[in-house]
Amino acid sequence: MTLVKNHYRPAGFNSLFNELFNEFPVYADKAGLNFPPVNIAENADGYHLELNAPGRNKEDFKLNLDNGLLTITYEKKEEAVQEGLKSLRKEFSLQGFKRSFSLEDKIEAVGIQAKYENGLLKIYLPKKAAVKDAAKQIAVQ
């Protein structure tokens, strides 16, 4: 069972290693390693995705669900150059990114929630009621 798959797959040992040893493989996009890392967890009610994206504004994130493909986009806004300041070193990099995940049919699309707090974009993907594991007792014969 795979909840998510990123649609860009570079060849090489690292991608093969990730695919073999992680239930949810992570791949680089076409521009290289230009995306935030993601954690994915599951409980009885749904899946929790967390993207580590500090220093951004929640208004700049866009989430779109189309035909089972969840796309998370961050568009980098151009910074205004302050008059009279000369930049000597610039190490902060808030590049834009786009991550896409294929969602299985057991996700209830209308219940998807997202919030950005403390540098984490948290996305909740609820399971459909029929998919949730119900406790049951099994008779011994």
C-alpha positions in Angstrom: 0.0 0.0 0.0 1.4 3.3 -1.0 -0.3 6.6 0.0 2.0 8.9 -1.8 4.5 8.9 -4.7 6.4 11.8 -6.0 6.3 11.8 -9.8 9.9 12.6 -10.5 12.4 9.8 -10.2 16.1 10.3 -10.9 18.1 7.2 -11.7 20.7 6.1 -9.2 21.5 4.2 -6.1 20.0 6.7 -3.6 16.5 6.6 -5.2 16.6 2.8 -5.4 17.7 2.7 -1.7 14.9 5.0 -0.7 12.3 3.0 -2.6 13.4 -0.3 -1.1 13.6 0.8 2.5 10.9 3.5 2.9 7.2 2.9 2.6 6.8 6.4 1.2 9.7 7.1 -1.2 11.0 10.6 -1.6 12.5 11.7 -4.9 14.1 14.9 -6.2 12.3 17.2 -8.5 13.6 18.1 -12.0 15.6 21.1 -10.6 17.5 19.0 -8.0 16.9 18.9 -4.3 14.6 21.9 -4.4 11.8 20.8 -2.1 11.2 20.6 1.6 11.5 17.3 3.4 8.2 15.6 4.4 7.2 13.3 7.2 4.2 11.1 6.8 2.4 9.3 9.6 -0.8 7.3 9.8 -3.4 6.6 12.5 -6.8 5.0 12.5 -8.5 8.1 11.2 -6.1 9.3 8.5 -2.7 10.4 7.4 -0.6 13.4 8.6 1.9 15.0 6.3 4.4 17.6 7.6 6.5 19.6 5.3 9.5 21.4 6.9 9.3 24.9 5.3 10.5 27.5 7.8 10.5 31.2 7.1 7.7 31.3 4.6 4.2 32.9 4.7 1.1 30.7 4.7 -0.5 32.9 2.0 2.2 31.8 -0.4 1.3 28.1 -0.2 -1.1 26.6 -2.7 -2.7 23.2 -2.3 -4.6 21.6 -5.2 -6.3 18.2 -5.5 -7.1 17.1 -9.0 -7.9 13.5 -10.0 -6.3 12.0 -6.9 -3.1 14.1 -7.3 -2.3 16.4 -4.4 0.0 19.2 -5.5 1.7 21.5 -2.9 3.2 24.7 -4.4 5.2 27.5 -2.9 5.8 30.5 -5.0 8.8 32.6 -4.0 8.0 36.3 -3.8 10.6 38.8 -5.0 12.2 40.6 -2.1 12.3 44.3 -2.2 15.8 45.8 -2.3 16.2 48.2 0.5 17.6 51.6 -0.7 21.1 52.3 0.7 21.9 48.7 1.6 24.6 46.7 -0.2 24.3 43.0 0.3 27.6 41.5 1.4 26.5 37.9 1.9 23.1 36.3 1.3 22.7 32.7 2.6 19.0 32.6 3.1 17.3 30.8 0.3 13.5 30.5 0.1 13.2 29.0 -3.3 9.8 28.1 -4.7 8.9 24.4 -4.9 6.3 22.0 -6.2 5.6 18.6 -4.7 3.0 16.2 -6.0 1.6 13.1 -4.2 -0.8 10.5 -5.6 -3.5 9.8 -3.1 -5.3 6.5 -2.9 -9.1 6.2 -3.2 -9.4 5.7 0.6 -8.8 9.4 1.3 -11.9 11.6 1.9 -11.0 14.6 -0.3 -13.6 17.0 1.2 -12.1 16.6 4.7 -8.5 17.5 3.8 -7.1 20.2 6.1 -3.9 22.2 6.0 -2.3 24.7 8.4 1.1 26.4 8.6 2.6 26.9 12.1 6.2 27.1 13.4 7.7 26.5 10.0 5.7 23.3 9.3 3.0 22.9 6.8 0.7 20.3 8.3 -1.8 18.5 6.1 -4.4 16.1 7.4 -5.8 13.5 5.0 -8.8 11.7 6.6 -9.7 8.2 5.6 -13.1 7.4 4.3 -15.4 5.9 6.9 -15.5 2.5 5.2 -11.7 2.3 5.3 -11.2 3.0 9.0 -10.2 -0.1 10.9 -12.9 -1.0 13.3 -12.2 -3.0 16.4 -13.6 -6.5 16.2 -13.5 -9.7 18.2 -12.5 -12.9 16.5 -14.0 -16.1 17.7 -11.6 -19.1 18.3 -13.0 -22.3 16.7 
